[in-house]
Structures are given as structure tokens and as C-alpha cells.
Amino acid sequence: MSWNPNLTPGHPDDAGPDAIETVIVPRARDLGDFEVRRALPAPQRQMVGPFIFFDQAGPAEFLTGQGVDVRPHPHIGLGTVTYLYRGDFHHRDSTGADQVIRPGELNWMIAGKGVTHSERTSAEGRSGPNSLFGIQTWIALPEDREDSDPVFEHHGKASLPEFNDGGVSARLILGRAYGATAPATLYSDTFYLDVTLEAGARFPLPDDHEDRGIYVSTGSVRVAGQVFEAGRMMVFRPGDAITVEAGPEGARLMALGGETLNGPRYIWWNFVASSRDRIEAAKEEWRAAHWGKGMFDLPPADREEHIPLP
């Protein structure tokens, strides 16, 4: 599939430096076996459209028998988006979902009023040396969906629309862009793309979304008269025509955004809500550990341990 004929790449210097509202340098966090780099929320920017959390996981290398073990933990008021470049995760959650995700696929879990899940390197992955590199992000739910029942969806690589043109390969993970729509259920106008650029290739951001940003995962890009290396997120002023050009070694980036939510969100640990009261209630429920009798239960196939309240 090619670009929408009404949206062709321009020049990376067509928009001036003031078209970039925010440049975010992610904070590194050492989780023991691997490192994450957190771009959202940031002191200077809480959200890009409905995206309220954005982590780069890895790259990390593991020996045979090793891997990642994120024990069962809770969420409210958000949708979790797991997308991998390398490696795998075995996802289990309290809806009964039990799914291994591999590169180019999408795991989309709508927490709603409360869900618990775990993510671990699969048994197959641990059978030999393995690696992990991917992006995990959260989308804040509209207020009228915060009390919805939790839902899990898995979408394979073949079901996600792809665009290939002029050294650009882009996969639409969520939402709508360039006349295509991804299959995952959404409750707000959104776009989320995995974009690979050959050296010197140019990529036009969608021009029909209010908030837009990019995160450079590998390589470097030129945009709005500036060069940005891997590990940078840029958020753009609404309305400008934005084209990104890959550096001499090419680039891989995530493009994200959508409509601004109707108000700010409170975020604490793994909870997102439009009111502090919702978060306080979730804290008490998780602390009480009344599995299956209140807001939270544990995944049916992963009930032996969980992450305690901080």
C-alpha cells in the first residue's frame, strides 16, 4: 500500500525549529536484567494525544534459561500496547488471555475498571540465548470508558496495514493514518506507526491529527532543521506539515499521536484516572489482595506471585 496521494513527503527543513514544541530525553531505569528508557510522562509533557506512558525496553541480551519476568500487576483507566522489535513476551491476564507476542504483532489490553497481567519471556525463548527490544506504551481512556470491563486483543503481523514507498516501510499498529485503519478496538482518535527508513528516505507524518510526535529507536533523523539521534522524542506543533529524513545509517522510529483528551489524567504507579479518588480506591483494592472478590483478580495461569503495592 502506498501513501495517500494527497500526502507526499516534503523536505525536512520545510518546518522551522519552532514547529517542535518539545524534545524529550528519556530517563533510564535499570530493572536488573535489562534497562528501560521512559519518555512519557515527562516533566515537560504528560501526554501526546492519548499516549500517557512510553517505555523503550532493551535492547538486552540473555543467556539460555534467562529472560524477563514481570510478575502480575494491576492497571486501571488505560490501554496497554506491547510491540516488539526482537524477542517475545508471554502475556497472561485476569480476563483469561494467554498469548505469546512476537515481533511485528500487537498485544492490546484495555484495563478499564481493573485488570491484572504478567509478561515473561516464553519457554521457547528461554531455550537458547535470546534478546529483547521493544516499545510499551499506555493510552489513557476517555472518562466514559474508565469503568468498562477489561478486554484483551491480539493482532498478528499480517492484520496490521503496511505502507511501502521510496525507502519507507511503515506498519500501522493502532488507529488510522494515510486512509487505512488498524483492527484494534479504540475509543479515541489515534495513530501509532512503526516506521523503518533507509538512509536518506523521507517520511511524512499524518497531517489530520491534532497531536503528533516521533520517537527515534535506532539511527538518526533530520526534522525541522535539526538532527536527532536514537533515544529522543519530539512533539510537534499542531498544523505544521512535518517530514522526517533518515540519517546516513537509516532509522527506525515510532510515530504517535491523536486527539487531545478532554482533561489531564492522574497517574500513579500502574494506575491512570481522571480523578484521584479512583486511584486511591485501586490502591486499597490491590493492597487488600481479595483476588476475584473485588476490583482485581490474578491471571488464572500465573497466580503464585504478584508485585506488591509500592
Buried (B, 14 or more C-beta within 10 A) or exposed (E): EEBBEEBEBBEBBBBEEEBBBBBBEBEEEEEEBBBBBBBBBBEEBBBBBBBBBBBBBBBBBBEEEBBBEBBBBBBBBBBBBBBBBBBBBBBBBBBEBBBBBBBBBBBBBBBBBBBBBBBBBBEEBBEEEBBBBBBBBBBBBBBEBBEBEBBBBBBEEEEBBBBEBBBBBBBBBBBBBBBBEBBBEBBBBBBBBBBBBBEEBBBBBBBEBEBBBBBBBBBBBBBBBBEBEBBBBBBBBEEBBBBBBBBEEBBBBBBBBBBBBEEEBBBEBBBBBBEEEBBBBBBEBBEEEEBEEBBBBBBEEBBEEBBEBE
